[in-house]
Amino acid sequence: TATEDTICVGGEVTMTAHLNDWNADQIVYQWYKDDVLIPGATDLTYTTTLNEVAEYEFSFSATQLTSSCTATGSTTINVVADPIIESITLDVYAICEGRQVTVTATSNAGADAVYTWYRNGDLIEGVTASSFTESPLAVDGDATEYVYSAYVTTPVSGCQSAIVAAEALTVNANPTVTISGDPIVC
């Protein structure tokens, strides 16, 4: 058995051989990858990291030295490319303080993806969907720029995209009105 039968590039998988007679003595174990012996892989479990998109066949043999009886088994592990965030867009790129902006990531990650969002390099806590809305502030009454960035992961081992950033959002302070002139007139 394997912890996962599909992983992403750089993902880790652990395979375990199951024997029907755990009490047999003098058994030698060996793992193979695509019919090539893996040096040092002589336990009931084998853990590896796979770094290329491909389909790999892992096999296992258990040989009892006293009888020369051999048992074998195999499993296939499919390594797929990491997810990609194609773009991050905002519904508007300049607003006044108090208005809302919606930030949306477009990716190939699928419905079970989890997004990790940043605003000017700081983690945005609790936001894990592909889109969110917020009302950023103008700091100290000055026009303030915000850059949103994110990466996406899926529940498959090793599946994490590169971090992608959107174009900057400018948040302007709200205008203030002052009335001048003589407050007393006849």
C-alpha positions as CSV (number, residue, x, y, z in Angstrom):
1,T,0.0,0.0,0.0
2,A,1.0,3.6,-0.4
3,T,0.1,6.7,1.6
4,E,-0.9,8.3,-1.7
5,D,-1.1,7.0,-5.3
6,T,-0.9,10.6,-6.8
7,I,1.5,13.2,-5.6
8,C,2.9,16.5,-6.9
9,V,6.5,17.1,-7.9
10,G,8.6,17.2,-4.7
11,G,6.0,15.2,-2.8
12,E,6.8,12.4,-0.4
13,V,5.2,9.0,-0.4
14,T,5.6,6.0,1.9
15,M,4.9,2.5,0.7
16,T,4.4,-0.5,3.0
17,A,4.6,-4.2,2.2
18,H,2.1,-6.5,3.9
19,L,3.0,-10.1,4.5
20,N,0.6,-12.9,5.3
21,D,3.1,-14.6,7.6
22,W,4.7,-12.1,10.0
23,N,6.3,-14.9,12.0
24,A,8.4,-16.4,9.2
25,D,12.1,-16.2,10.0
26,Q,15.1,-15.3,7.9
27,I,13.3,-13.1,5.4
28,V,15.1,-10.6,3.2
29,Y,13.2,-7.6,1.9
30,Q,14.0,-5.5,-1.2
31,W,12.3,-2.5,-2.9
32,Y,12.6,-1.7,-6.6
33,K,11.7,1.4,-8.6
34,D,10.8,0.7,-12.3
35,D,12.4,-2.8,-11.9
36,V,15.7,-1.2,-10.7
37,L,16.9,-2.3,-7.2
38,I,16.9,0.6,-4.7
39,P,20.1,0.3,-2.7
40,G,19.5,0.2,1.1
41,A,15.7,-0.2,0.7
42,T,15.4,-3.4,2.7
43,D,12.6,-2.7,5.2
44,L,8.9,-3.3,5.1
45,T,8.4,0.4,4.5
46,Y,10.0,2.7,2.0
47,T,9.7,6.5,1.9
48,T,10.8,8.5,-1.1
49,T,10.5,12.0,-2.6
50,L,9.8,12.1,-6.4
51,N,10.9,15.2,-8.3
52,E,9.8,14.5,-11.9
53,V,6.4,14.3,-13.6
54,A,6.0,10.6,-14.5
55,E,4.3,7.4,-13.5
56,Y,6.5,5.1,-11.3
57,E,6.1,1.5,-10.5
58,F,7.5,0.4,-7.1
59,S,7.7,-3.3,-6.3
60,F,8.7,-5.3,-3.3
61,S,10.1,-8.8,-2.8
62,A,10.3,-10.8,0.3
63,T,12.5,-13.9,0.2
64,Q,12.8,-16.5,2.9
65,L,16.4,-17.7,3.0
66,T,15.6,-21.1,4.5
67,S,13.1,-22.1,1.8
68,S,14.0,-19.7,-1.1
69,C,10.2,-18.9,-1.3
70,T,9.6,-15.4,-2.6
71,A,6.6,-13.1,-2.4
72,T,6.2,-9.9,-4.5
73,G,3.9,-7.0,-4.9
74,S,3.8,-3.7,-6.6
75,T,2.1,-0.3,-6.7
76,T,2.0,2.6,-9.1
77,I,2.7,6.2,-8.0
78,N,1.7,9.0,-10.4
79,V,3.6,12.3,-10.1
80,V,1.8,15.3,-11.4
81,A,2.8,19.0,-11.9
82,D,2.3,21.5,-9.1
83,P,-0.8,23.7,-9.2
84,I,-0.4,27.1,-10.8
85,I,-2.0,30.5,-10.0
86,E,-2.5,31.9,-13.4
87,S,-3.4,35.4,-12.2
88,I,-4.5,37.5,-9.3
89,T,-6.9,40.3,-10.2
90,L,-8.7,43.1,-8.3
91,D,-12.2,44.4,-9.3
92,V,-10.7,47.9,-8.9
93,Y,-7.2,49.3,-8.6
94,A,-7.8,52.6,-6.9
95,I,-10.4,53.3,-4.2
96,C,-11.1,55.8,-1.4
97,E,-10.8,54.7,2.2
98,G,-13.9,52.8,3.4
99,R,-14.7,51.3,0.0
100,Q,-14.3,47.6,-0.7
101,V,-12.0,45.7,-3.1
102,T,-12.5,42.1,-4.2
103,V,-9.3,40.1,-4.8
104,T,-9.5,36.9,-6.9
105,A,-7.0,34.2,-7.8
106,T,-7.4,32.1,-10.9
107,S,-5.7,28.7,-10.8
108,N,-5.8,25.1,-12.0
109,A,-5.9,23.8,-8.4
110,G,-9.5,22.5,-8.3
111,A,-12.3,22.8,-5.7
112,D,-10.3,21.4,-2.7
113,A,-7.5,24.0,-3.0
114,V,-6.5,26.1,-0.1
115,Y,-5.1,29.6,-0.7
116,T,-2.6,31.4,1.5
117,W,-3.0,35.2,1.1
118,Y,-0.6,38.1,1.9
119,R,-1.1,41.8,2.0
120,N,2.2,43.7,1.5
121,G,4.0,40.5,2.6
122,D,2.0,40.0,5.8
123,L,-0.2,36.9,6.2
124,I,-4.0,37.6,6.0
125,E,-5.3,35.3,8.8
126,G,-8.4,33.2,8.1
127,V,-8.6,33.8,4.3
128,T,-8.3,30.5,2.4
129,A,-10.7,30.8,-0.5
130,S,-9.8,31.9,-4.1
131,S,-11.5,35.2,-3.6
132,F,-12.2,37.6,-0.8
133,T,-13.4,41.2,-0.2
134,E,-12.0,43.7,2.3
135,S,-11.9,47.5,3.0
136,P,-8.3,48.6,3.4
137,L,-7.3,51.9,5.0
138,A,-5.2,54.8,4.0
139,V,-2.5,54.9,6.5
140,D,-2.1,58.3,8.3
141,G,-4.4,59.9,5.8
142,D,-1.9,59.4,3.0
143,A,-2.5,57.5,-0.2
144,T,-1.4,53.9,0.6
145,E,-0.5,51.1,-1.8
146,Y,-1.3,47.4,-1.1
147,V,0.0,44.5,-3.0
148,Y,-1.9,41.2,-2.6
149,S,-0.1,37.9,-3.2
150,A,-0.9,34.2,-2.7
151,Y,0.0,30.6,-3.2
152,V,-2.3,27.6,-3.5
153,T,-2.0,24.1,-2.1
154,T,-4.0,21.0,-2.5
155,P,-4.3,18.0,-0.1
156,V,-1.9,15.9,-2.2
157,S,1.7,15.6,-1.0
158,G,4.0,18.3,-2.4
159,C,1.3,20.2,-4.3
160,Q,2.1,23.9,-3.7
161,S,2.2,26.7,-6.4
162,A,4.7,29.5,-6.6
163,I,3.7,32.7,-5.0
164,V,2.0,35.2,-7.4
165,A,1.3,38.9,-6.8
166,A,-1.3,41.2,-8.2
167,E,-0.9,44.8,-9.4
168,A,-0.9,47.3,-6.6
169,L,-4.1,48.8,-5.1
170,T,-4.0,52.5,-4.2
171,V,-6.2,53.5,-1.3
172,N,-6.7,57.3,-1.1
173,A,-7.8,59.1,2.0
174,N,-11.3,60.5,1.9
175,P,-11.5,64.2,1.0
176,T,-12.3,66.6,3.8
177,V,-14.4,69.8,3.4
178,T,-13.6,72.9,5.3
179,I,-15.7,76.1,5.0
180,S,-13.9,79.3,5.2
181,G,-15.0,82.9,5.2
182,D,-16.6,85.3,7.7
183,P,-19.1,83.4,9.8
184,I,-21.0,86.6,10.6
185,V,-22.9,88.5,7.9
186,C,-25.5,91.1,8.0
